[in-house]
């Protein structure tokens, strides 16, 4: 079983490397690294697919050591539903529309635009970091592709948590898109309606929350040893989304906009809470 797990982990690492290599090539073509946002979601799908295929091959399908072979395909479906939706949602912002204009988050991470710093710096500071982060976060997915399900309550609760996270991310993105579609002169100065009235980043919260759900399904659902070994994975995702490439970095720009500091005072940053009164 140890050799089977090692094989899946290596296959997952190669899948992450391939996805980021393709993203780096596309970034070189467009002159901007923001295309990594598309590779972020799509890359997880590739890792989950490779893990399911390799996991099925090394365990021989539904042998005596794996009485729940369908769970790896459930995990693949959960990752695909999230990853493909995210990749599709950010595709135009990351690569098509606004071509040549770098995302402010990545401009700050790079210390300038891609033509200014060069591809070597972009690979070190963005693609390599995100590729390794991708592989680490996908730990429960790879582990669950080899081990059988032992704690079914964790699997059931995990699906509910995952669905809740996907709801926040999907609905939050749609509400923001509807807000941006309104004429500037008639819409509120800050988007603070719907889920955005409870958290300043419902999409980031949903993203993190659904990965805790995936950990419950594929990690803790495989037993307490697998759960403890992989609990750091959703924690890394949460850290990335809050502290590195997500909320904290975005808010450096948002705090400069009219009305946003007041909005921040009354609204929780990540975890949904009732709005605070002035």
Backbone as numpy.savetxt, mean C-alpha at the origin, in Angstrom:
# Nx Ny Nz CAx CAy CAz Cx Cy Cz
9.51 -27.89 5.13 8.70 -26.68 5.13 9.55 -25.42 5.13
10.69 -25.47 5.84 11.58 -24.31 5.87 12.11 -23.99 4.48
12.51 -25.02 3.74 13.02 -24.81 2.38 11.92 -24.29 1.46
10.68 -24.76 1.66 9.56 -24.26 0.86 9.33 -22.78 1.12
9.38 -22.39 2.38 9.19 -20.98 2.74 10.31 -20.13 2.17
11.54 -20.62 2.26 12.67 -19.87 1.73 12.52 -19.68 0.22
12.04 -20.69 -0.46 11.85 -20.59 -1.92 10.82 -19.52 -2.26
9.73 -19.48 -1.50 8.69 -18.48 -1.75 9.22 -17.08 -1.44
9.99 -16.94 -0.38 10.55 -15.64 -0.02 11.51 -15.13 -1.11
12.32 -16.02 -1.65 13.24 -15.64 -2.73 12.45 -15.26 -3.99
11.42 -16.06 -4.30 10.60 -15.76 -5.47 9.90 -14.41 -5.31
9.42 -14.12 -4.09 8.80 -12.84 -3.84 9.76 -11.68 -3.98
10.99 -11.88 -3.53 12.01 -10.83 -3.66 12.33 -10.56 -5.12
12.43 -11.60 -5.91 12.69 -11.44 -7.34 11.52 -10.72 -8.03
10.30 -11.03 -7.60 9.13 -10.36 -8.17 9.14 -8.87 -7.83
9.49 -8.54 -6.59 9.57 -7.13 -6.19 10.66 -6.42 -6.99
11.80 -7.07 -7.19 12.89 -6.47 -7.95 12.49 -6.24 -9.40
11.78 -7.19 -9.99 11.34 -7.05 -11.36 10.36 -5.88 -11.50
9.40 -5.80 -10.57 8.43 -4.71 -10.64 9.08 -3.34 -10.53
10.04 -3.19 -9.62 10.71 -1.90 -9.45 11.65 -1.60 -10.60
12.25 -2.62 -11.19 13.11 -2.41 -12.35 12.30 -1.86 -13.52
11.12 -2.42 -13.74 10.25 -1.92 -14.80 9.79 -0.49 -14.50
9.51 -0.21 -13.22 9.10 1.14 -12.84 10.23 2.13 -13.06
11.47 1.74 -12.73 12.61 2.62 -12.93 12.83 2.91 -14.42
12.64 1.89 -15.24 12.77 2.09 -16.69 11.72 3.08 -17.20
10.48 2.94 -16.71 9.42 3.86 -17.11 9.69 5.27 -16.58
10.22 5.37 -15.38 10.56 6.67 -14.82 11.61 7.37 -15.66
12.58 6.62 -16.13 13.63 7.18 -17.00 13.01 7.72 -18.29
12.02 7.01 -18.84 11.35 7.47 -20.06 10.59 8.77 -19.84
9.90 8.87 -18.70 9.04 10.03 -18.44 9.77 11.18 -17.75
10.92 10.89 -17.16 11.65 11.92 -16.45 11.08 12.26 -15.09
10.39 11.31 -14.45 9.81 11.54 -13.12 9.68 10.20 -12.41
9.90 10.22 -11.10 9.88 8.97 -10.34 8.51 8.65 -9.75
7.55 9.55 -9.91 6.23 9.33 -9.32 5.54 8.09 -9.88
6.04 7.55 -10.99 5.46 6.31 -11.53 5.62 5.15 -10.54
6.48 5.32 -9.55 6.64 4.27 -8.55 5.35 4.05 -7.78
4.47 5.06 -7.74 3.18 4.89 -7.06 2.34 3.82 -7.75
2.42 3.75 -9.09 1.71 2.69 -9.81 2.34 1.34 -9.52
3.67 1.31 -9.52 4.38 0.05 -9.25 4.17 -0.42 -7.82
3.88 0.49 -6.91 3.67 0.11 -5.51 2.50 -0.85 -5.37
1.35 -0.47 -5.90 0.19 -1.35 -5.81 0.31 -2.57 -6.71
0.73 -2.36 -7.96 0.83 -3.47 -8.91 1.89 -4.47 -8.48
2.97 -3.98 -7.86 4.04 -4.87 -7.44 3.60 -5.87 -6.38
2.73 -5.44 -5.47 2.21 -6.35 -4.47 1.39 -7.47 -5.11
0.65 -7.12 -6.16 -0.13 -8.13 -6.87 0.81 -9.16 -7.49
1.91 -8.67 -8.08 2.88 -9.59 -8.68 3.49 -10.51 -7.63
3.84 -9.95 -6.47 4.40 -10.77 -5.39 3.39 -11.82 -4.92
2.13 -11.40 -4.75 1.10 -12.33 -4.29 0.85 -13.44 -5.31
0.87 -13.08 -6.59 0.65 -14.08 -7.65 1.79 -15.09 -7.68
3.02 -14.59 -7.66 4.18 -15.49 -7.67 4.18 -16.38 -6.43
3.85 -15.80 -5.28 3.82 -16.58 -4.03 2.77 -17.68 -4.09
1.59 -17.37 -4.63 0.52 -18.38 -4.74 0.93 -19.51 -5.67
1.56 -19.16 -6.79 1.97 -20.18 -7.76 3.08 -21.06 -7.19
4.09 -20.43 -6.59 5.19 -21.19 -6.02 4.71 -22.00 -4.81
3.85 -21.39 -3.98 3.32 -22.09 -2.82 2.54 -23.32 -3.21
1.76 -23.22 -4.27 1.01 -24.37 -4.76 1.94 -25.45 -5.28
3.00 -25.02 -5.97 3.94 -25.99 -6.55 4.71 -26.75 -5.47
5.17 -26.04 -4.43 6.01 -26.70 -3.43 5.21 -27.53 -2.44
3.92 -27.20 -2.24 3.11 -27.99 -1.31 2.32 -29.07 -2.02
2.34 -29.06 -3.35 1.62 -30.08 -4.09 0.12 -29.88 -4.06
-0.35 -28.60 -3.89 -1.78 -28.33 -3.86 -2.36 -28.60 -2.50
-3.33 -29.52 -2.42 -4.04 -29.79 -1.16 -3.51 -31.07 -0.52
-2.20 -31.07 -0.14 -1.67 -32.26 0.50 -2.01 -32.26 1.98
-1.49 -33.25 2.70 -1.88 -33.42 4.09 -1.39 -32.28 4.98
-0.35 -31.59 4.57 0.16 -30.48 5.38 -0.56 -29.17 5.10
-1.39 -29.16 4.10 -2.09 -27.93 3.74 -3.55 -28.25 3.44
-4.38 -28.13 4.47 -5.80 -28.44 4.31 -6.61 -27.23 3.85
-5.95 -26.14 3.59 -6.66 -24.94 3.15 -5.93 -24.27 1.99
-5.72 -25.01 0.88 -4.97 -24.43 -0.23 -5.66 -23.23 -0.86
-6.99 -23.17 -0.70 -7.72 -22.06 -1.31 -7.41 -20.74 -0.63
-6.85 -20.76 0.60 -6.61 -19.49 1.30 -5.58 -18.64 0.57
-4.57 -19.28 -0.05 -3.57 -18.50 -0.77 -4.20 -17.77 -1.96
-5.24 -18.36 -2.53 -5.92 -17.69 -3.64 -6.86 -16.60 -3.12
-7.41 -16.80 -1.92 -8.18 -15.74 -1.28 -7.28 -14.53 -1.01
-6.09 -14.79 -0.49 -5.15 -13.70 -0.21 -4.76 -13.00 -1.51
-4.51 -13.77 -2.56 -4.19 -13.17 -3.86 -5.32 -12.27 -4.33
-6.56 -12.73 -4.19 -7.71 -11.91 -4.61 -7.80 -10.63 -3.79
-7.54 -10.72 -2.49 -7.59 -9.54 -1.63 -6.51 -8.53 -2.01
-5.29 -9.03 -2.24 -4.20 -8.14 -2.64 -4.48 -7.53 -4.01
-5.01 -8.34 -4.93 -5.28 -7.85 -6.28 -6.37 -6.79 -6.28
-7.41 -6.99 -5.49 -8.50 -6.01 -5.44 -7.98 -4.66 -4.96
-7.09 -4.69 -3.97 -6.50 -3.44 -3.48 -5.46 -2.87 -4.44
-4.49 -3.71 -4.82 -3.35 -3.23 -5.60 -3.71 -2.72 -6.97
-4.58 -3.44 -7.68 -4.96 -3.01 -9.02 -5.82 -1.75 -8.98
-6.71 -1.65 -7.98 -7.50 -0.42 -7.84 -6.60 0.78 -7.57
-5.61 0.59 -6.69 -4.70 1.69 -6.37 -3.87 2.09 -7.58
-3.33 1.11 -8.30 -2.53 1.41 -9.49 -3.34 2.16 -10.53
-4.59 1.74 -10.72 -5.46 2.42 -11.69 -5.79 3.83 -11.23
-6.00 3.99 -9.94 -6.39 5.30 -9.40 -5.28 6.33 -9.57
-4.03 5.92 -9.39 -2.93 6.90 -9.43 -2.24 6.96 -10.79
-2.70 6.19 -11.77 -1.97 6.05 -13.02 -1.76 7.39 -13.73
-2.85 8.21 -13.87 -2.74 9.45 -14.62 -1.89 10.48 -13.88
-2.05 10.54 -12.55 -1.28 11.49 -11.77 0.20 11.14 -11.78
0.48 9.84 -11.78 1.87 9.40 -11.66 2.63 9.41 -12.98
1.93 9.17 -14.10 2.68 9.01 -15.34 2.11 9.74 -16.55
0.82 9.90 -16.61 0.23 10.47 -17.82 0.04 11.96 -17.74
-1.00 12.40 -17.01 -1.25 13.82 -16.86 -0.07 14.47 -16.13
0.17 15.70 -16.33 1.24 16.45 -15.67 2.61 15.85 -15.97
2.79 15.30 -17.16 4.08 14.70 -17.49 5.19 15.73 -17.34
6.27 15.31 -16.71 7.41 16.19 -16.52 7.39 16.94 -15.20
6.24 16.97 -14.51 6.15 17.64 -13.22 6.22 16.60 -12.13
7.27 16.69 -11.32 7.48 15.69 -10.28 6.55 15.92 -9.11
6.11 14.83 -8.49 5.34 14.90 -7.26 6.20 15.57 -6.19
5.65 16.59 -5.47 6.46 17.29 -4.46 7.06 16.36 -3.42
6.37 15.27 -3.10 6.92 14.34 -2.11 8.23 13.74 -2.58
8.26 13.31 -3.85 9.47 12.68 -4.37 10.54 13.70 -4.70
10.15 14.91 -5.07 11.13 15.96 -5.29 11.90 16.24 -3.99
11.17 16.20 -2.87 11.84 16.41 -1.58 12.72 15.23 -1.21
12.25 14.02 -1.47 13.05 12.84 -1.16 14.33 12.79 -1.99
14.23 13.22 -3.27 15.38 13.18 -4.16 16.32 14.36 -3.97
15.74 15.47 -3.51 16.52 16.70 -3.43 16.51 17.45 -4.74
15.49 17.22 -5.56 15.36 17.88 -6.86 14.60 17.00 -7.82
14.55 17.39 -9.08 13.87 16.59 -10.09 14.76 15.45 -10.55
14.18 14.49 -11.26 14.95 13.34 -11.74 16.08 13.76 -12.68
15.85 14.67 -13.65 16.96 15.09 -14.51 18.09 15.76 -13.73
17.75 16.39 -12.60 18.77 17.08 -11.81 19.63 16.12 -11.00
19.01 15.10 -10.41 19.75 14.20 -9.51 20.25 12.95 -10.20
19.61 12.55 -11.31 20.05 11.37 -12.03 19.36 10.09 -11.59
19.38 9.09 -12.48 18.69 7.83 -12.21 19.34 7.03 -11.09
20.66 7.11 -10.97 21.33 6.34 -9.93 20.84 6.74 -8.55
20.70 8.05 -8.33 20.20 8.54 -7.04 18.75 8.13 -6.85
17.95 8.18 -7.91 16.55 7.80 -7.81 16.40 6.32 -7.46
17.24 5.48 -8.04 17.18 4.05 -7.74 17.52 3.80 -6.28
18.56 4.47 -5.77 18.97 4.27 -4.38 17.94 4.79 -3.39
17.42 5.99 -3.66 16.58 6.67 -2.67 15.11 6.31 -2.77
14.66 5.84 -3.92 13.23 5.58 -4.10 12.96 4.12 -4.47
13.45 3.68 -5.60 13.06 2.36 -6.12 13.60 1.23 -5.26
14.84 1.33 -4.81 15.39 0.28 -3.96 14.69 0.24 -2.61
14.46 1.43 -2.03 13.79 1.51 -0.73 12.38 0.96 -0.81
11.64 1.37 -1.84 10.26 0.91 -1.95 10.18 -0.56 -2.33
11.14 -1.04 -3.11 11.14 -2.46 -3.45 11.37 -3.34 -2.23
12.34 -2.96 -1.39 12.59 -3.71 -0.16 11.41 -3.58 0.80
10.84 -2.37 0.87 9.66 -2.18 1.72 8.50 -3.04 1.26
8.33 -3.13 -0.05 7.28 -3.97 -0.64 7.45 -5.42 -0.21
8.66 -5.91 -0.33 8.93 -7.32 0.00 8.70 -7.58 1.49
9.13 -6.66 2.34 8.94 -6.82 3.78 7.46 -6.80 4.16
6.72 -5.85 3.61 5.30 -5.73 3.93 4.54 -6.96 3.46
4.96 -7.54 2.35 4.28 -8.71 1.79 4.63 -10.00 2.53
5.36 -9.91 3.64 5.74 -11.10 4.39 4.58 -12.04 4.70
3.47 -11.54 5.27 2.35 -12.45 5.56 1.80 -13.13 4.32
1.79 -12.43 3.19 1.29 -13.00 1.94 2.15 -14.19 1.53
3.47 -14.04 1.64 4.38 -15.12 1.25 4.31 -16.28 2.24
4.24 -15.97 3.52 4.15 -17.02 4.54 2.85 -17.81 4.38
1.75 -17.08 4.17 0.45 -17.74 4.02 0.34 -18.59 2.78
1.24 -18.36 1.81 1.20 -19.16 0.58 1.77 -20.56 0.79
2.48 -20.76 1.92 3.11 -22.05 2.20 2.44 -22.78 3.36
2.11 -22.02 4.42 1.54 -22.63 5.62 0.03 -22.79 5.48
-0.50 -23.76 6.20 -1.94 -23.97 6.23 -2.60 -23.08 7.26
-3.89 -22.87 7.13 -4.64 -22.04 8.07 -4.90 -22.83 9.35
-4.58 -22.21 10.50 -4.79 -22.85 11.80 -5.83 -22.12 12.63
-5.87 -20.78 12.55 -6.79 -20.00 13.37 -7.84 -19.36 12.47
-8.95 -20.06 12.29 -9.99 -19.56 11.39 -10.64 -18.28 11.88
-10.82 -18.06 13.20 -11.37 -16.77 13.63 -10.52 -15.59 13.16
-9.19 -15.76 13.15 -8.32 -14.69 12.68 -8.53 -14.43 11.19
-8.77 -15.50 10.43 -9.02 -15.35 8.99 -10.31 -14.57 8.76
-11.36 -14.93 9.50 -12.66 -14.27 9.32 -12.58 -12.80 9.73
-11.99 -12.54 10.90 -11.84 -11.15 11.35 -10.97 -10.37 10.38
-9.94 -11.01 9.86 -9.05 -10.34 8.92 -9.76 -9.89 7.66
-10.67 -10.71 7.15 -11.42 -10.33 5.96 -12.28 -9.10 6.25
-12.87 -9.05 7.44 -13.69 -7.90 7.82 -12.83 -6.64 7.93
-11.67 -6.76 8.57 -10.76 -5.62 8.72 -10.29 -5.15 7.35
-9.92 -6.09 6.49 -9.50 -5.75 5.12 -10.60 -5.00 4.38
-11.83 -5.50 4.46 -12.95 -4.86 3.76 -13.19 -3.45 4.29
-13.04 -3.26 5.60 -13.20 -1.93 6.19 -12.13 -0.97 5.67
-10.90 -1.44 5.61 -9.82 -0.61 5.09 -10.03 -0.26 3.64
-10.46 -1.24 2.83 -10.71 -0.97 1.41 -11.85 0.03 1.24
-12.85 -0.05 2.11 -13.96 0.91 2.07 -13.45 2.33 2.31
-12.64 2.52 3.34 -12.12 3.86 3.65 -11.27 4.39 2.50
-10.42 3.54 1.95 -9.54 4.00 0.88 -10.32 4.34 -0.38
-11.24 3.46 -0.77 -11.99 3.66 -2.00 -12.96 4.84 -1.90
-13.74 4.86 -0.83 -14.72 5.93 -0.65 -14.01 7.27 -0.44
-12.92 7.27 0.33 -12.18 8.50 0.54 -11.65 9.07 -0.76
-11.12 8.23 -1.64 -10.62 8.70 -2.93 -11.76 9.25 -3.79
-12.90 8.58 -3.77 -14.04 9.06 -4.57 -14.57 10.38 -4.05
-14.65 10.52 -2.75 -15.12 11.78 -2.17 -14.18 12.92 -2.51
-12.88 12.67 -2.48 -11.91 13.71 -2.82 -12.00 14.07 -4.30
-12.19 13.07 -5.15 -12.33 13.33 -6.58 -13.57 14.17 -6.86
-14.68 13.88 -6.16 -15.90 14.66 -6.34 -15.71 16.10 -5.87
-14.96 16.27 -4.80 -14.66 17.62 -4.30 -13.84 18.41 -5.31
-12.81 17.78 -5.88 -11.95 18.46 -6.84 -12.68 18.79 -8.14
-13.73 18.03 -8.43 -14.49 18.26 -9.66 -15.38 19.50 -9.56
-15.63 19.98 -8.36 -16.45 21.18 -8.18 -15.66 22.43 -8.56
-16.33 23.47 -9.02 -15.64 24.74 -9.31 -14.99 25.29 -8.05
-13.78 25.81 -8.16 -13.06 26.28 -6.99 -13.79 27.38 -6.25
-14.51 28.21 -7.00 -15.18 29.33 -6.35 -16.39 28.94 -5.53
-16.92 27.74 -5.75 -18.12 27.33 -5.04 -17.89 26.20 -4.03
-16.78 25.54 -4.10 -16.54 24.43 -3.18 -15.91 24.95 -1.89
-16.01 24.18 -0.78 -15.36 24.59 0.48 -13.86 24.74 0.28
-13.25 25.61 1.07 -11.82 25.87 0.91 -10.99 24.63 1.24
-11.52 23.77 2.12 -10.85 22.52 2.49 -11.86 21.39 2.41
-11.42 20.24 1.94 -12.28 19.07 1.90 -12.39 18.49 3.31
-13.55 18.72 3.94 -13.76 18.22 5.31 -15.12 17.53 5.43
-15.60 16.97 4.33 -16.89 16.30 4.32 -16.72 14.79 4.26
-17.78 14.07 4.63 -17.74 12.61 4.59 -16.65 12.05 5.49
-15.91 11.09 4.98 -14.83 10.48 5.76 -13.74 11.49 6.10
-13.61 12.52 5.28 -12.57 13.53 5.48 -12.88 14.43 6.68
-14.08 14.33 7.21 -14.41 15.05 8.43 -13.98 14.30 9.68
-13.63 13.03 9.50 -13.23 12.18 10.63 -11.73 11.91 10.64
-11.10 11.95 9.49 -9.66 11.76 9.38 -9.16 12.57 8.19
-7.99 13.17 8.33 -7.43 13.98 7.25 -6.90 13.10 6.12
-6.75 11.82 6.38 -6.20 10.93 5.37 -6.94 9.58 5.39
-8.21 9.55 5.00 -8.94 8.27 5.01 -8.34 7.24 4.07
-7.69 7.70 2.99 -7.08 6.75 2.06 -5.85 6.09 2.69
-5.03 6.86 3.39 -3.87 6.28 4.05 -4.29 5.38 5.21
-5.31 5.80 5.97 -5.81 4.95 7.05 -6.31 3.63 6.48
-7.12 3.71 5.42 -7.66 2.50 4.81 -6.56 1.59 4.29
-5.54 2.19 3.69 -4.40 1.42 3.17 -3.74 0.63 4.29
-3.44 1.31 5.39 -2.79 0.63 6.52 -3.71 -0.41 7.14
-4.98 -0.06 7.32 -5.92 -0.94 8.01 -6.13 -2.24 7.25
-6.22 -2.16 5.94 -6.45 -3.39 5.16 -5.23 -4.31 5.20
-4.03 -3.73 5.37 -2.86 -4.60 5.48 -2.80 -5.29 6.84
-3.37 -4.66 7.86 -3.52 -5.38 9.13 -4.51 -6.53 8.95
-5.52 -6.32 8.11 -6.45 -7.39 7.81 -5.78 -8.54 7.08
-4.90 -8.21 6.13 -4.17 -9.25 5.41 -3.23 -10.00 6.35
-2.66 -9.28 7.30 -1.82 -9.97 8.29 -2.65 -10.95 9.10
-3.85 -10.59 9.51 -4.71 -11.49 10.26 -5.05 -12.74 9.45
-5.34 -12.54 8.16 -5.73 -13.66 7.30 -4.56 -14.59 7.01
-3.44 -14.02 6.56 -2.33 -14.84 6.08 -1.25 -15.07 7.11
-1.09 -14.14 8.06 -0.04 -14.28 9.07 -0.53 -14.96 10.32
-1.34 -14.25 11.12 -1.85 -14.82 12.36 -2.75 -16.02 12.08
-3.44 -16.01 10.96 -4.28 -17.15 10.60 -3.50 -18.43 10.40
-2.18 -18.30 10.20 -1.32 -19.47 10.02 -0.77 -19.99 11.34
-1.16 -19.35 12.46 -0.68 -19.77 13.77 0.06 -18.65 14.48
0.26 -18.83 15.77 0.84 -17.74 16.55 2.30 -17.49 16.20
3.04 -18.53 15.81 4.44 -18.33 15.43 4.53 -17.48 14.18
3.75 -17.84 13.16 3.74 -17.05 11.92 3.22 -15.64 12.18
2.25 -15.51 13.08 1.71 -14.20 13.40 2.74 -13.29 14.03
3.48 -13.83 15.01 4.52 -13.03 15.67 5.66 -12.70 14.70
5.99 -13.64 13.84 7.10 -13.43 12.91 6.79 -12.38 11.85
5.50 -12.17 11.57 5.12 -11.25 10.47 4.40 -10.00 10.94
4.21 -9.80 12.26 3.47 -8.64 12.73 4.20 -7.34 12.40
5.51 -7.43 12.23 6.28 -6.23 11.87 5.91 -5.75 10.46
5.37 -6.63 9.62 5.09 -6.29 8.22 4.00 -5.20 8.09
2.81 -5.38 8.67 1.84 -4.29 8.60 2.29 -3.06 9.38
3.14 -3.27 10.40 3.68 -2.13 11.14 4.57 -1.29 10.24
5.35 -1.95 9.38 6.20 -1.23 8.43 5.34 -0.45 7.44
4.28 -1.08 6.95 3.38 -0.39 6.01 2.77 0.84 6.67
2.32 0.71 7.90 1.74 1.84 8.62 2.77 2.95 8.79
4.00 2.58 9.13 5.07 3.56 9.30 5.34 4.30 7.99
5.41 3.57 6.88 5.62 4.19 5.58 4.51 5.19 5.27
3.27 4.77 5.47 2.14 5.60 5.10 2.01 6.85 5.96
2.44 6.76 7.21 2.31 7.90 8.12 3.56 8.77 8.11
4.73 8.15 8.18 5.95 8.90 8.44 6.86 9.13 7.23
6.82 8.27 6.22 7.82 8.33 5.16 7.28 8.92 3.87
6.47 8.17 3.15 6.01 8.63 1.83 4.55 9.09 1.84
3.92 9.10 3.02 2.50 9.40 3.07 2.13 10.68 3.77
1.41 10.55 4.87 0.73 11.68 5.51 1.68 12.80 5.95
2.72 12.46 6.69 3.62 13.49 7.22 4.27 14.30 6.11
4.70 13.62 5.05 5.35 14.30 3.95 4.37 15.17 3.18
3.16 14.66 2.96 2.14 15.43 2.25 1.71 16.66 3.04
1.65 16.54 4.34 1.16 17.64 5.16 2.13 18.82 5.21
3.38 18.61 4.90 4.31 19.73 4.82 3.86 20.72 3.77
3.28 20.21 2.68 2.75 21.08 1.63 1.35 21.57 1.97
0.52 20.68 2.50 -0.87 21.03 2.77 -1.00 22.10 3.84
-0.10 22.11 4.81 -0.18 23.10 5.89 0.02 24.53 5.39
0.52 24.69 4.19 0.72 26.02 3.62 -0.53 26.54 2.93
-1.55 25.72 2.81 -2.77 26.12 2.13 -3.75 26.77 3.10
-4.50 27.72 2.59 -5.49 28.43 3.41 -6.50 27.45 3.99
-6.75 27.58 5.28 -7.78 26.78 5.94 -7.32 25.43 6.41
-6.17 24.94 5.91 -5.76 23.58 6.30 -5.29 23.49 7.74
-4.52 24.46 8.25 -4.13 24.37 9.68 -5.34 24.30 10.61
-6.40 25.08 10.30 -7.62 25.03 11.12 -8.30 23.67 10.99
-8.30 23.15 9.78 -8.86 21.81 9.54 -8.08 20.76 10.33
-6.76 20.90 10.37 -5.91 19.95 11.10 -6.17 20.01 12.60
-6.52 21.17 13.11 -6.77 21.31 14.54 -8.02 20.55 14.99
-8.99 20.45 14.11 -10.26 19.82 14.50 -10.42 18.39 13.99
-9.47 17.90 13.18 -9.64 16.60 12.54 -8.45 15.70 12.83
-8.73 14.46 13.19 -7.68 13.48 13.44 -6.82 13.29 12.20
-5.54 13.03 12.41 -4.64 12.88 11.27 -4.86 11.56 10.52
-4.88 10.45 11.23 -4.99 9.15 10.59 -6.21 8.38 11.07
-6.25 8.04 12.36 -7.33 7.18 12.86 -8.63 7.97 12.92
-9.73 7.45 12.35 -10.99 8.20 12.31 -11.55 8.47 13.71
-11.82 9.74 13.97 -12.40 10.18 15.23 -13.39 11.30 14.95
-14.40 11.47 15.83 -15.34 12.59 15.63 -14.59 13.92 15.61
-15.01 14.85 14.75 -14.32 16.15 14.68 -14.33 16.86 16.03
-13.20 17.48 16.36 -13.10 18.25 17.60 -13.69 19.63 17.39
-14.35 20.14 18.42 -14.93 21.47 18.36 -13.88 22.49 18.76
-13.97 23.69 18.14 -13.03 24.76 18.49 -13.35 25.23 19.90
